[in-house]
Amino acid sequence: MLADLVAGELDLAVLLTEGAALGLARGLPIVGVSLYTQSPLIWGVHTASGSRYDDLSALHGARFAISRPGSGSHLMSLALALDQGWPVATQRFVVVGDLNGAIAAFRDDRVDAFLWERFTTEPTVEAGSLRRIGEFLAPWPAWTLCARRALWEKRRGEVMQLFAEVTSAAARLKRDSGRAALIAERYGLREPAVEAWLERTEWVDGPVAPEAALGAARQMLEAAGVVGER
């Protein structure tokens, strides 16, 4: 999505906050408009179903599957390493593309661990394709609305009007008594899992300055050596 923003294929995108921080740190022509959620993303830490790894602390030196360099699965694996006190320079990563690619990589014994959004992987965990050995919460709100800088400078009012409509729709969804059934059907999840996700997800109800969250993510990127210090 960052590439599409820069190329003009997108005008606005709701990005993982760490991805937005990476784009800003690299000087891409984007603007962090507002937080989209106040709550952090809940990352499930997964292994193969028969893996010898059964605890987060045991994953030091493990091979981590990532969708691609600079992705959330990559950056949060680095954040996990920092949180656990592991030297990030020794982290090993294997590019797998997506969730299905990670499952195939586990099957072929090419990877040992994989971070992915905890509720998205619920069906694969229940089916036994993956085993979740823990959770890792990003230490900042999950999502940030970003805009192409050229668009933001010319059409700021329209962007904020659109954002108001989106946050209003999110609030209506949160109040809807049929919300869990709707989401469960659309994404192939069980209703109790959806309800648990909704309980832990807090959308903003209006513009919230993203600088503090982006700054926290930037500090992690600097500590991990992904970007240089300011």
LOGUVO-718124 format. One record per atom (N, C-alpha, C): residue number from 0; atom name; z, x, y. Coordinates in Angstrom, 3 decimals. Atoms other than C-alpha are relative to their C-alpha. Layout:
REM LOGUVO-718124
   resi   name         c3         c1         c2
    NUM     CA          Z          X          Y
...
This chain:
REM LOGUVO-718124
   resi   name         c3         c1         c2
      0      N      0.000      0.818     -1.204
      0     CA      0.000      0.000      0.000
      0      C      0.000      0.857      1.261
      1      N      0.040     -0.906     -1.150
      1     CA      0.640      2.898      2.364
      1      C     -1.433      0.438      0.288
      2      N      1.386     -0.435     -0.170
      2     CA     -2.897      4.137      1.764
      2      C     -0.847     -1.125      0.577
      3      N      0.777      1.135     -0.503
      3     CA     -4.286      0.646      2.392
      3      C      0.341     -0.308      1.454
      4      N     -0.358      0.170     -1.406
      4     CA     -2.321      0.352      5.632
      4      C     -0.735      1.006      0.873
      5      N      0.638     -1.059     -0.785
      5     CA     -3.676      3.659      6.877
      5      C     -1.506     -0.225      0.081
      6      N      1.450      0.211      0.042
      6     CA     -7.220      2.738      5.806
      6      C     -0.430     -1.273      0.714
      7      N      0.343      1.251     -0.651
      7     CA     -7.034     -0.618      7.566
      7      C     -0.319     -1.118     -0.965
      8      N      0.195      1.062      0.986
      8     CA     -7.319     -2.570      4.326
      8      C      1.113     -1.035      0.097
      9      N     -1.130      0.881     -0.247
      9     CA     -3.926     -4.075      5.148
      9      C      0.444      0.151      1.440
     10      N     -0.611     -0.057     -1.324
     10     CA     -2.359     -4.948      8.478
     10      C      1.510      0.094     -0.095
     11      N     -1.439      0.047      0.208
     11     CA      1.166     -5.613      7.184
     11      C      0.287      0.180     -1.482
     12      N     -0.406     -0.149      1.398
     12     CA      3.002     -4.703      3.996
     12      C      1.516      0.053     -0.071
     13      N     -1.424     -0.118      0.285
     13     CA      6.495     -5.180      2.623
     13      C      0.147      1.142     -1.003
     14      N     -0.081     -1.227      0.789
     14     CA      7.256     -1.691      1.300
     14      C      1.428      0.268     -0.447
     15      N     -1.297     -0.565      0.325
     15     CA     10.117     -0.199     -0.618
     15      C      0.439      0.887      1.160
     16      N     -0.473     -0.723     -1.180
     16     CA     12.265      1.302      2.105
     16      C     -0.194      1.502     -0.139
     17      N      0.207     -1.431      0.185
     17     CA     12.083      4.777      0.573
     17      C     -1.475      0.381      0.132
     18      N      1.421     -0.258     -0.187
     18     CA      8.281      4.514      0.493
     18      C     -0.387     -0.025      1.462
     19      N      0.253      0.050     -1.440
     19     CA      8.202      3.476      4.132
     19      C      0.522      1.252      0.687
     20      N     -0.570     -1.218     -0.584
     20     CA     10.487      6.396      4.990
     20      C     -0.884      1.207     -0.299
     21      N      0.887     -1.106      0.354
     21     CA      8.157      8.752      3.138
     21      C     -1.249     -0.015      0.871
     22      N      1.190      0.090     -0.838
     22     CA      5.123      7.462      5.034
     22      C      0.270      0.410      1.433
     23      N     -0.356     -0.371     -1.371
     23     CA      6.877      7.807      8.390
     23      C      0.276      1.494      0.113
     24      N     -0.308     -1.432     -0.020
     24     CA      8.133     11.292      7.507
     24      C     -1.271      0.831     -0.043
     25      N      1.275     -0.717      0.089
     25     CA      4.563     12.320      6.751
     25      C     -0.915     -0.275      1.183
     26      N      0.754      0.225     -1.222
     26     CA      3.396     11.066     10.129
     26      C     -1.110     -1.020     -0.112
     27      N      1.040      1.012      0.126
     27     CA      1.305      8.148      8.902
     27      C      0.099     -0.993      1.157
     28      N      0.005      0.896     -1.163
     28     CA      0.289      5.675     11.640
     28      C      0.503     -1.400     -0.351
     29      N     -0.617      1.275      0.334
     29     CA      2.677      2.916     10.593
     29      C      1.280     -0.165      0.818
     30      N     -1.227      0.321     -0.727
     30     CA      5.667      1.201     12.195
     30      C      0.900     -0.808     -0.922
     31      N     -0.976      0.821      0.696
     31     CA      8.813     -0.063     10.523
     31      C      0.415     -1.140      0.913
     32      N     -0.216      1.153     -0.877
     32     CA      9.050     -3.570     11.976
     32      C      1.403     -0.568     -0.159
     33      N     -1.297      0.612      0.261
     33     CA     12.138     -5.019     10.308
     33      C      0.341      0.174     -1.470
     34      N     -0.391      0.157      1.391
     34     CA     14.150     -5.008      7.140
     34      C     -0.491     -1.352     -0.490
     35      N      0.385      1.265      0.618
     35     CA     12.945     -7.706      4.748
     35      C      1.148     -0.557     -0.831
     36      N     -1.220      0.405      0.703
     36     CA     16.089     -7.774      2.612
     36      C      1.165      0.844      0.509
     37      N     -1.226     -0.733     -0.313
     37     CA     19.655     -6.773      3.339
     37      C      0.576      0.651     -1.254
     38      N     -0.552     -0.477      1.276
     38     CA     20.424     -6.153     -0.336
     38      C     -0.847      1.145     -0.548
     39      N      0.744     -1.110      0.604
     39     CA     19.442     -3.019     -2.284
     39      C     -0.782     -0.461     -1.221
     40      N      0.698      0.258      1.253
     40     CA     16.977     -2.962     -5.148
     40      C      0.874      0.495     -1.152
     41      N     -0.792     -0.355      1.173
     41     CA     18.679     -2.898     -8.531
     41      C     -0.949      0.626     -1.026
     42      N      0.866     -0.715      0.932
     42     CA     16.993     -0.264    -10.661
     42      C      0.669      0.056     -1.374
     43      N     -0.473     -0.182      1.360
     43     CA     17.419     -0.489    -14.407
     43      C     -0.378      1.390     -0.474
     44      N      0.282     -1.320      0.586
     44     CA     17.667      2.881    -16.148
     44      C     -0.231     -0.231     -1.484
     45      N      0.425      0.381      1.338
     45     CA     15.789      2.581    -19.426
     45      C     -0.313      1.205     -0.871
     46      N      0.399     -0.979      1.007
     46     CA     15.280      4.584    -22.586
     46      C     -0.745     -0.742     -1.100
     47      N      0.570      0.632      1.186
     47     CA     13.482      3.946    -25.852
     47      C      1.119     -0.692     -0.776
     48      N     -1.017      0.786      0.696
     48     CA     15.259      1.467    -28.108
     48      C      0.834      0.847     -0.951
     49      N     -0.747     -0.842      0.941
     49     CA     16.253      4.178    -30.596
     49      C      0.394      1.349      0.561
     50      N     -0.255     -1.285     -0.653
     50     CA     16.936      6.912    -28.063
     50      C      1.426      0.491     -0.235
     51      N     -1.333     -0.599      0.099
     51     CA     19.843      9.332    -28.374
     51      C      0.747     -0.075      1.326
     52      N     -0.640      0.103     -1.308
     52     CA     20.515      8.859    -24.656
     52      C      0.661     -1.366      0.128
     53      N     -0.696      1.274     -0.116
     53     CA     23.164      6.197    -24.137
     53      C      0.860     -0.108      1.252
     54      N     -0.800     -0.001     -1.214
     54     CA     24.662      7.042    -20.749
     54      C     -0.769      0.736      1.086
     55      N      0.730     -0.638     -1.100
     55     CA     23.315      7.969    -17.302
     55      C      0.270      1.493      0.065
     56      N     -0.348     -1.409     -0.134
     56     CA     25.186     11.273    -17.284
     56      C     -0.675      0.869     -1.049
     57      N      0.637     -0.769      1.070
     57     CA     23.421     12.306    -20.503
     57      C     -1.458      0.313      0.303
     58      N      1.428     -0.146     -0.279
     58     CA     19.989     12.204    -18.822
     58      C     -0.352      1.277      0.762
     59      N      0.291     -1.270     -0.667
     59     CA     20.318     15.618    -17.156
     59      C     -1.006      0.785     -0.842
     60      N      1.033     -0.745      0.705
     60     CA     17.149     17.489    -18.094
     60      C     -0.978     -0.869     -0.762
     61      N      0.895      0.904      0.718
     61     CA     15.459     14.394    -19.550
     61      C     -1.349     -0.094      0.707
     62      N      1.342      0.212     -0.547
     62     CA     11.777     13.626    -19.046
     62      C     -0.071     -1.427      0.557
     63      N      0.025      1.311     -0.649
     63     CA     11.457     10.767    -16.532
     63      C     -1.441     -0.477      0.170
     64      N      1.287      0.642     -0.255
     64     CA      8.472      8.443    -16.567
     64      C     -0.029     -0.478      1.446
     65      N      0.183      0.514     -1.364
     65     CA      7.127      7.627    -13.085
     65      C     -1.384     -0.632      0.078
     66      N      1.313      0.635     -0.118
     66     CA      4.302      5.355    -12.039
     66      C     -1.004      0.941      0.656
     67      N      0.838     -0.999     -0.662
     67     CA      2.909      8.032     -9.697
     67      C      0.888      0.786      0.954
     68      N     -0.807     -0.752     -0.961
     68     CA      4.200     10.766     -7.369
     68      C      0.167     -0.770      1.309
     69      N     -0.285      0.703     -1.243
     69     CA      5.875      9.260     -4.317
     69      C      0.307     -1.474     -0.176
     70      N     -0.302      1.404      0.265
     70     CA      6.414      5.886     -5.989
     70      C      1.509     -0.220     -0.015
     71      N     -1.416      0.300      0.082
     71     CA      9.738      4.094     -6.151
     71      C      0.644      0.574     -1.245
     72      N     -0.559     -0.539      1.241
     72     CA     10.239      5.126     -9.770
     72      C      0.206      1.503      0.097
     73      N     -0.131     -1.442     -0.201
     73     CA      9.729      8.751     -8.720
     73      C      1.137      0.308      0.979
     74      N     -0.988     -0.316     -1.028
     74     CA     11.816      8.734     -5.553
     74      C      1.408     -0.388     -0.435
     75      N     -1.340      0.412      0.424
     75     CA     14.693      6.813     -7.127
     75      C      0.492      0.832     -1.178
     76      N     -0.447     -0.960      1.016
     76     CA     14.739      9.177    -10.100
     76      C      0.593      1.230      0.672
     77      N     -0.567     -1.107     -0.774
     77     CA     15.316     11.922     -7.526
     77      C      1.341     -0.398      0.606
     78      N     -1.276      0.468     -0.559
     78     CA     18.012      9.813     -5.856
     78      C      1.079     -0.038     -1.076
     79      N     -0.953      0.007      1.114
     79     CA     19.676      9.366     -9.256
     79      C      0.471      1.419     -0.304
     80      N     -0.364     -1.394      0.256
     80     CA     19.585     13.130     -9.810
     80      C      0.997      0.503      1.042
     81      N     -0.924     -0.410     -1.058
     81     CA     21.247     13.728     -6.441
     81      C      1.358     -0.660     -0.189
     82      N     -1.249      0.726      0.202
     82     CA     23.838     11.070     -7.189
     82      C      0.812      0.591     -1.153
     83      N     -0.670     -0.550      1.172
     83     CA     24.629     12.676    -10.545
     83      C      0.330      1.490      0.158
     84      N     -0.267     -1.412     -0.222
     84     CA     24.721     16.204     -9.085
     84      C     -0.898      0.927     -0.795
     85      N      0.937     -0.843      0.740
     85     CA     21.707     17.470    -11.038
     85      C     -0.903      0.746      0.984
     86      N      0.963     -0.708     -0.866
     86     CA     19.459     20.152     -9.475
     86      C     -1.364     -0.696     -0.067
     87      N      1.249      0.764      0.024
     87     CA     16.376     18.188     -8.438
     87      C     -1.188      0.873     -0.367
     88      N      1.119     -0.892      0.326
     88     CA     14.174     21.248     -8.894
     88      C     -0.261      0.063     -1.496
     89      N      0.182     -0.057      1.447
     89     CA     14.723     21.009    -12.638
     89      C     -0.435     -1.337     -0.590
     90      N      0.412      1.296      0.511
     90     CA     13.735     17.346    -12.898
     90      C     -1.420      0.056     -0.557
     91      N      1.315      0.027      0.645
     91     CA     10.780     16.674    -15.202
     91      C     -0.563     -1.422      0.069
     92      N      0.617      1.307     -0.185
     92     CA      8.357     13.837    -14.482
     92      C     -1.325     -0.085     -0.753
     93      N      1.237      0.274      0.721
     93     CA      5.535     12.288    -16.496
     93      C     -0.616     -1.257      0.613
     94      N      0.669      1.137     -0.634
     94     CA      3.035      9.983    -14.743
     94      C     -0.511     -0.947     -1.090
     95      N      0.368      0.973      1.031
     95     CA      2.577      6.777    -16.768
     95      C     -0.742     -1.211      0.572
     96      N      0.771      1.077     -0.620
     96     CA      1.021      4.341    -14.277
     96      C      0.782     -1.262      0.296
     97      N     -0.714      1.257     -0.219
     97     CA      3.093      1.209    -14.778
     97      C      0.970     -0.235     -1.150
     98      N     -0.984      0.321      1.031
     98     CA      5.603     -0.558    -17.008
     98      C     -0.600      0.113     -1.397
     99      N      0.633     -0.098      1.312
     99     CA      3.172     -0.876    -19.898
     99      C     -0.279      1.449     -0.379
    100      N      0.217     -1.421      0.258
    100     CA      2.307      2.796    -19.530
    100      C      1.274      0.697     -0.410
    101      N     -1.287     -0.590      0.378
    101     CA      5.994      3.661    -19.727
    101      C      0.362     -0.362     -1.433
    102      N     -0.298      0.423      1.373
    102     CA      6.431      1.623    -22.919
    102      C     -0.826      0.813     -0.989
    103      N      0.855     -0.801      0.879
    103     CA      3.469      3.444    -24.463
    103      C      0.473      1.448     -0.056
    104      N     -0.482     -1.389     -0.031
    104     CA      4.879      6.807    -23.345
    104      C      1.270      0.161     -0.819
    105      N     -1.187     -0.036      0.868
    105     CA      8.215      6.008    -24.994
    105      C     -0.421     -0.010     -1.468
    106      N      0.463      0.119      1.379
    106     CA      6.370      5.033    -28.153
    106      C     -0.566      1.331     -0.505
    107      N      0.606     -1.279      0.372
    107     CA      4.538      8.387    -28.138
    107      C      0.953      1.180      0.175
    108      N     -1.025     -1.029     -0.199
    108     CA      7.761     10.312    -27.398
    108      C     -0.413      1.009      1.065
    109      N      0.368     -0.868     -1.116
    109     CA      6.384     11.682    -24.125
    109      C      1.014     -0.042      1.128
    110      N     -0.999      0.152     -1.058
    110     CA      9.290     10.496    -21.959
    110      C      1.336     -0.391     -0.618
    111      N     -1.357      0.326      0.462
    111     CA     13.029      9.956    -22.244
    111      C      0.661     -1.108      0.807
    112      N     -0.665      0.965     -0.873
    112     CA     13.944      7.701    -19.308
    112      C     -1.001     -0.557      0.999
    113      N      0.911      0.674     -0.920
    113     CA     12.369      5.298    -16.860
    113      C      0.806     -0.931      0.894
    114      N     -0.627      0.900     -0.960
    114     CA     13.632      3.605    -13.689
    114      C     -1.003     -1.049      0.447
    115      N      0.847      1.109     -0.435
    115     CA     12.176      0.165    -12.935
    115      C      0.911     -1.150      0.394
    116      N     -0.833      1.099     -0.478
    116     CA     13.431     -2.963    -11.224
    116      C      0.645     -0.739     -1.169
    117      N     -0.809      0.405      1.138
    117     CA     16.182     -4.274    -13.457
    117      C     -0.392     -1.354     -0.604
    118      N      0.296      1.329      0.519
    118     CA     15.144     -7.941    -13.739
    118      C     -1.444     -0.121     -0.481
    119      N      1.384      0.000      0.453
    119     CA     11.416     -7.283    -14.091
    119      C     -0.109      0.430     -1.458
    120      N      0.076     -0.526      1.365
    120     CA     12.088     -5.404    -17.322
    120      C      0.789     -0.826     -1.004
    121      N     -0.842      0.793      0.895
    121     CA     14.362     -8.101    -18.751
    121      C     -0.726     -0.428     -1.287
    122      N      0.673      0.412      1.239
    122     CA     11.719     -9.463    -21.190
    122      C     -0.247      1.163     -0.959
    123      N      0.266     -1.133      0.886
    123     CA     10.880     -5.990    -22.527
    123      C      1.282      0.528     -0.623
    124      N     -1.288     -0.397      0.572
    124     CA     14.562     -5.181    -22.992
    124      C      0.403     -0.986     -1.098
    125      N     -0.348      1.006      0.998
    125     CA     15.123     -8.467    -24.820
    125      C     -0.867      0.127     -1.245
    126      N      0.909     -0.160      1.140
    126     CA     12.088     -7.757    -27.016
    126      C      0.255      1.292     -0.767
    127      N     -0.298     -1.257      0.669
    127     CA     13.470     -4.324    -27.895
    127      C     -0.971      1.124      0.296
    128      N      0.950     -1.060     -0.350
    128     CA     10.598     -2.378    -26.314
    128      C      0.669      1.087      0.822
    129      N     -0.788     -0.943     -0.787
    129     CA     13.072     -0.731    -23.932
    129      C      1.472     -0.314     -0.218
    130      N     -1.445      0.213      0.002
    130     CA     16.823     -0.284    -23.850
    130      C      0.532      0.403      1.365
    131      N     -0.582     -0.308     -1.308
    131     CA     18.714     -0.437    -20.559
    131      C      1.388      0.587     -0.202
    132      N     -1.288     -0.665      0.199
    132     CA     21.587      2.039    -20.475
    132      C      0.850      0.008      1.268
    133      N     -0.770      0.053     -1.233
    133     CA     22.662      1.451    -16.900
    133      C     -0.830     -0.524      1.155
    134      N      0.656      0.419     -1.228
    134     CA     21.802      0.394    -13.375
    134      C      0.243      1.046      1.081
    135      N     -0.168     -0.886     -1.139
    135     CA     21.275      2.399    -10.221
    135      C     -0.447     -0.748      1.237
    136      N      0.306      0.716     -1.230
    136     CA     21.410      0.778     -6.804
    136      C     -0.436      0.978      1.076
    137      N      0.425     -0.793     -1.149
    137     CA     19.409      2.243     -3.991
    137      C      1.056     -0.116      1.093
    138      N     -1.047      0.048     -1.043
    138     CA     21.899      3.187     -1.231
    138      C     -0.539     -0.430      1.367
    139      N      0.535      0.573     -1.233
    139     CA     19.887      1.251      1.377
    139      C     -0.677     -1.326     -0.373
    140      N      0.698      1.250      0.293
    140     CA     18.261     -2.207      1.668
    140      C     -1.371      0.259     -0.626
    141      N      1.154     -0.271      0.862
    141     CA     15.326     -2.574     -0.692
    141      C     -1.335      0.040      0.726
    142      N      1.358      0.209     -0.500
    142     CA     12.392     -3.720      1.415
    142      C     -0.055      0.029      1.520
    143      N      0.224     -0.087     -1.445
    143     CA     11.021     -3.042      4.894
    143      C     -1.412     -0.464      0.325
    144      N      1.318      0.423     -0.468
    144     CA      8.174     -4.804      6.660
    144      C     -0.579      1.090      0.883
    145      N      0.685     -1.024     -0.791
    145     CA      5.697     -2.246      8.004
    145      C     -1.341     -0.533      0.479
    146      N      1.281      0.401     -0.590
    146     CA      2.627     -2.651     10.186
    146      C     -0.812      1.231      0.345
    147      N      0.843     -1.055     -0.565
    147     CA     -0.348     -0.530     11.109
    147      C      0.380      0.163      1.469
    148      N     -0.437     -0.237     -1.379
    148     CA      0.596      1.104     14.393
    148      C     -0.950     -0.641      1.010
    149      N      0.976      0.556     -0.946
    149     CA     -2.648      0.010     16.117
    149      C      0.155     -1.513      0.105
    150      N     -0.206      1.447     -0.029
    150     CA     -2.040     -3.611     15.124
    150      C      1.286     -0.343      0.731
    151      N     -1.299      0.266     -0.607
    151     CA      1.612     -3.496     16.169
    151      C     -0.069      0.131      1.512
    152      N      0.075     -0.216     -1.438
    152     CA      0.752     -2.164     19.617
    152      C     -0.776     -1.102      0.717
    153      N      0.846      1.018     -0.628
    153     CA     -1.816     -4.922     20.251
    153      C      0.475     -1.427     -0.256
    154      N     -0.264      1.387      0.410
    154     CA     -0.422     -7.968     18.430
    154      C      1.449     -0.165     -0.473
    155      N     -1.407      0.010      0.398
    155     CA      3.337     -7.519     18.264
    155      C      0.552     -1.428     -0.085
    156      N     -0.507      1.363     -0.008
    156     CA      4.064    -11.130     19.154
    156      C     -0.448     -0.793     -1.214
    157      N      0.508      0.709      1.166
    157     CA      1.841    -12.485     16.395
    157      C      0.669      0.487     -1.275
    158      N     -0.678     -0.558      1.179
    158     CA      3.421    -10.138     13.855
    158      C      1.388     -0.608     -0.137
    159      N     -1.355      0.526      0.064
    159     CA      6.902    -11.343     14.743
    159      C      0.007     -1.503     -0.284
    160      N      0.099      1.428      0.311
    160     CA      5.801    -14.992     14.637
    160      C     -0.256     -0.197     -1.497
    161      N      0.276      0.072      1.435
    161     CA      4.373    -14.453     11.156
    161      C      1.242      0.360     -0.810
    162      N     -1.200     -0.411      0.720
    162     CA      7.536    -12.665     10.063
    162      C      1.049     -1.109      0.018
    163      N     -0.937      1.124     -0.094
    163     CA      9.618    -15.605     11.280
    163      C     -0.348     -1.070     -1.026
    164      N      0.424      0.987      1.000
    164     CA      7.548    -17.916      9.065
    164      C      0.354      0.462     -1.407
    165      N     -0.285     -0.534      1.338
    165     CA      8.004    -15.640      6.060
    165      C      1.498     -0.074     -0.301
    166      N     -1.445      0.044      0.239
    166     CA     11.776    -15.363      6.461
    166      C      0.493     -1.438     -0.130
    167      N     -0.358      1.414      0.130
    167     CA     11.992    -19.119      6.928
    167      C     -0.344     -0.511     -1.398
    168      N      0.392      0.399      1.355
    168     CA     10.102    -19.615      3.649
    168      C      0.957      0.573     -1.037
    169      N     -0.958     -0.612      0.921
    169     CA     12.459    -17.192      1.902
    169      C      1.315     -0.770      0.006
    170      N     -1.240      0.767     -0.109
    170     CA     15.451    -19.169      3.190
    170      C     -0.136     -1.341     -0.714
    171      N      0.220      1.279      0.686
    171     CA     13.929    -22.424      1.916
    171      C      0.028      0.194     -1.510
    172      N     -0.016     -0.283      1.432
    172     CA     13.358    -20.859     -1.493
    172      C      1.423      0.187     -0.507
    173      N     -1.376     -0.269      0.423
    173     CA     16.960    -19.698     -1.668
    173      C      0.801     -1.305     -0.108
    174      N     -0.720      1.279      0.023
    174     CA     18.146    -23.276     -0.971
    174      C     -0.557     -0.979     -1.025
    175      N      0.684      0.941      0.891
    175     CA     15.707    -24.952     -3.375
    175      C      0.704     -0.054     -1.356
    176      N     -0.709      0.134      1.278
    176     CA     17.511    -26.321     -6.430
    176      C     -0.880      0.353     -1.195
    177      N      0.906     -0.337      1.100
    177     CA     14.406    -25.701     -8.549
    177      C     -0.529      1.412      0.056
    178      N      0.512     -1.356     -0.232
    178     CA     13.989    -22.109     -7.424
    178      C     -0.055      0.832     -1.272
    179      N     -0.055     -0.851      1.186
    179     CA     15.045    -20.452    -10.682
    179      C     -1.075     -0.385     -1.000
    180      N      1.016      0.462      0.943
    180     CA     12.765    -22.609    -12.828
    180      C     -1.395      0.410      0.460
    181      N      1.304     -0.372     -0.555
    181     CA      9.801    -21.952    -10.514
    181      C     -0.296      1.479     -0.222
    182      N      0.199     -1.447      0.130
    182     CA     10.260    -18.164    -10.516
    182      C     -0.074      0.399     -1.470
    183      N     -0.002     -0.330      1.423
    183     CA     11.041    -18.041    -14.238
    183      C     -1.343     -0.312     -0.631
    184      N      1.292      0.381      0.570
    184     CA      7.840    -19.881    -15.102
    184      C     -1.110      0.928      0.476
    185      N      1.081     -0.811     -0.565
    185     CA      5.672    -17.798    -12.799
    185      C      0.007      1.421     -0.555
    186      N     -0.080     -1.410      0.383
    186     CA      6.963    -14.412    -13.975
    186      C      0.477      0.230     -1.432
    187      N     -0.346     -0.154      1.399
    187     CA      7.861    -15.097    -17.593
    187      C      1.421      0.482     -0.233
    188      N     -1.395     -0.406      0.114
    188     CA     11.611    -14.701    -17.127
    188      C      0.851     -1.186     -0.437
    189      N     -0.940      1.072      0.319
    189     CA     14.616    -16.679    -18.326
    189      C      0.736     -0.429      1.276
    190      N     -0.646      0.515     -1.204
    190     CA     16.289    -18.902    -15.748
    190      C      1.333      0.682      0.312
    191      N     -1.267     -0.679     -0.347
    191     CA     19.756    -17.274    -16.085
    191      C     -0.220      1.364      0.649
    192      N      0.289     -1.298     -0.609
    192     CA     18.221    -13.875    -15.284
    192      C     -0.474     -0.175      1.435
    193      N      0.479      0.262     -1.358
    193     CA     16.451    -15.335    -12.251
    193      C      1.164     -0.379      0.908
    194      N     -1.162      0.374     -0.799
    194     CA     19.683    -16.928    -11.040
    194      C      0.852      1.217      0.341
    195      N     -0.763     -1.230     -0.255
    195     CA     21.448    -13.580    -11.403
    195      C     -0.680      0.834      1.073
    196      N      0.752     -0.754     -1.020
    196     CA     18.674    -11.921     -9.365
    196      C      0.168     -0.643      1.371
    197      N     -0.133      0.695     -1.279
    197     CA     18.866    -14.588     -6.661
    197      C      1.388      0.187      0.597
    198      N     -1.364     -0.198     -0.484
    198     CA     22.629    -14.172     -6.436
    198      C      0.176      1.377      0.633
    199      N     -0.163     -1.379     -0.481
    199     CA     22.192    -10.457     -5.774
    199      C     -1.038      0.379      1.057
    200      N      1.057     -0.281     -0.973
    200     CA     19.252    -10.744     -3.350
    200      C      0.275     -0.748      1.292
    201      N     -0.273      0.593     -1.309
    201     CA     19.802    -11.353      0.344
    201      C     -1.140      0.340      0.957
    202      N      1.062     -0.195     -0.976
    202     CA     16.807    -11.831      2.610
    202      C      0.581     -0.021      1.411
    203      N     -0.415      0.096     -1.393
    203     CA     17.135    -11.275      6.329
    203      C     -0.387     -1.374      0.521
    204      N      0.336      1.296     -0.584
    204     CA     17.133    -14.429      8.434
    204      C     -0.626      0.155      1.381
    205      N      0.655     -0.311     -1.261
    205     CA     15.478    -12.764     11.403
    205      C     -0.211      1.497      0.079
    206      N      0.265     -1.439     -0.105
    206     CA     14.362     -9.343     12.635
    206      C      1.273      0.829     -0.040
    207      N     -1.122     -0.932      0.106
    207     CA     16.748     -6.547     11.667
    207      C     -0.568      1.416      0.122
    208      N      0.509     -1.358     -0.219
    208     CA     16.139     -3.040     12.992
    208      C      0.139      0.834     -1.277
    209      N     -0.041     -0.725      1.264
    209     CA     15.257     -0.819      9.997
    209      C      0.381      1.462      0.122
    210      N     -0.161     -1.442     -0.198
    210     CA     16.094      2.555     11.537
    210      C      1.122      0.605     -0.838
    211      N     -1.110     -0.568      0.778
    211     CA     19.451      3.041      9.796
    211      C     -0.378      0.143     -1.460
    212      N      0.407     -0.050      1.400
    212     CA     18.024      2.207      6.367
    212      C     -1.065      1.069     -0.214
    213      N      1.049     -1.015      0.116
    213     CA     14.941      4.343      6.941
    213      C      0.585      1.401      0.151
    214      N     -0.645     -1.296     -0.172
    214     CA     17.169      7.181      8.136
    214      C      0.741      0.438     -1.246
    215      N     -0.715     -0.336      1.236
    215     CA     19.310      6.999      4.980
    215      C     -0.975      0.425     -1.086
    216      N      1.006     -0.373      0.993
    216     CA     16.200      7.083      2.813
    216      C     -0.613      1.353      0.334
    217      N      0.551     -1.295     -0.426
    217     CA     14.825      9.980      4.847
    217      C      0.952      1.140     -0.372
    218      N     -0.967     -1.030      0.375
    218     CA     18.028     11.940      4.257
    218      C     -0.092      0.339     -1.483
    219      N      0.166     -0.259      1.428
    219     CA     17.577     11.500      0.507
    219      C     -1.272      0.800     -0.262
    220      N      1.274     -0.710      0.186
    220     CA     13.954     12.646      0.734
    220      C      0.130      1.467      0.420
    221      N     -0.231     -1.371     -0.441
    221     CA     15.056     15.732      2.657
    221      C      0.844      0.759     -1.015
    222      N     -0.875     -0.662      0.968
    222     CA     17.839     16.509      0.181
    222      C     -0.724      0.310     -1.296
    223      N      0.761     -0.204      1.231
    223     CA     15.381     16.171     -2.696
    223      C     -1.176      0.955      0.206
    224      N      1.091     -0.930     -0.268
    224     CA     12.874     18.461     -0.965
    224      C     -1.369     -0.664      0.032
    225      N      1.294      0.703     -0.045
    225     CA     10.177     15.758     -0.809
    225      C     -0.635      0.158      1.371
    226      N      0.480     -0.252     -1.358
    226     CA      9.889     16.153      2.964
    226      C      0.905      1.042      0.636
    227      N     -0.795     -0.991     -0.699
    227     CA     11.095     18.824      5.337
    227      C      1.020     -0.659      0.898
    228      N     -1.000      0.518     -0.923
    228     CA     14.148     18.393      7.499
    228      C     -0.597     -0.142      1.383
    229      N      0.524      0.225     -1.353
    229     CA     13.583     17.098     11.007
    229      C      0.137      1.266      0.834
